[in-house]
Amino acid sequence: MIQFTMIKIPPLIRKIIAPLIVSFGLIISFLVYVLLLFFMELPLPIRVIILICFVVLSAVVILVLMERIREIKKGEEDDLGKY
């Protein structure tokens, strides 16, 4: 008989998985929008402005993810509990 065993994931990694998935999902959706932008017939300056906006948004998402990971490592579970 085959037995299936669950892989034991450390609690710290479990808490980091959700922010990682959400952040990478956002960045992938930004990349899809940028790729679609190149197929649209827009003037070049508008394309560049929109591209810069998506790059800035991606950078903000990465910075927020890094901050959240630091908070999780410090043990700050609930951000809203401070307020």
Contacts in CASP RR format, 6 or more apart in sequence:
PFRMAT RR
TARGET T0000
AUTHOR 0000-0000-0000
METHOD contacts of the structure
MODEL  1
MIQFTMIKIPPLIRKIIAPLIVSFGLIISFLVYVLLLFFMELPLPIRVII
LICFVVLSAVVILVLMERIREIKKGEEDDLGKY
9 17 0 8 1.000
12 72 0 8 1.000
12 73 0 8 1.000
15 72 0 8 1.000
15 77 0 8 1.000
16 69 0 8 1.000
16 72 0 8 1.000
19 65 0 8 1.000
19 68 0 8 1.000
19 69 0 8 1.000
19 72 0 8 1.000
20 65 0 8 1.000
23 61 0 8 1.000
23 62 0 8 1.000
23 64 0 8 1.000
23 65 0 8 1.000
26 57 0 8 1.000
26 58 0 8 1.000
26 61 0 8 1.000
27 58 0 8 1.000
27 61 0 8 1.000
27 62 0 8 1.000
30 54 0 8 1.000
30 57 0 8 1.000
30 58 0 8 1.000
33 54 0 8 1.000
34 50 0 8 1.000
34 51 0 8 1.000
34 54 0 8 1.000
37 47 0 8 1.000
37 50 0 8 1.000
37 51 0 8 1.000
38 47 0 8 1.000
40 47 0 8 1.000
42 50 0 8 1.000
71 79 0 8 1.000
END
